[in-house]
């Protein structure tokens, strides 16, 4: 069973939106962050450090411009509501929809196995609730003839795919 085109295109558009939000604008200068407000360059005077790694006034030294830019990038990225919504939708898709596809494929495989192992005199139940005994299997037309009444020998021809339960005798 293949994935419907509508669902596939929605996944593709979600990915395009996510990558578009991550893109750095073309007019960004060196050191500016593409998301959020650009960080201001604050000149930092070189501090003298003692052997413990602290500056002379007892404070830790300032972070470099690259580390501050990375920090600004992640804070801007995580504060973007559109990106967070997109990320939430992708996570929900992965957690809810993908396992259902796998479960559907598994049940489809089991159903195909049941139908292929069906033979004459097996008791079956159709999807519309008719109980019967297989009296003939027509592989060329994809139908099965069921005997639905033992006394009158009444028969019913149904499509092979409508059979949901096969009880072996």
Buried (B, 14 or more C-beta within 10 A) or exposed (E): EEEEEEEEEEBEEBEEBBEEBEEEEEEEEEBBBBBBEBBEEEEEEEEEEEEEEEBEEEEEEBEEBEEBBEEBBEBBBEEBEEBEEBBEBBEEBEEEEEEEEEEEEEEEEEBEEBBEEBEEEBBBBBEEEBEBBBBEBEEEEEBBBBBBEEEEEEBBEBEBBBBBEBEEE
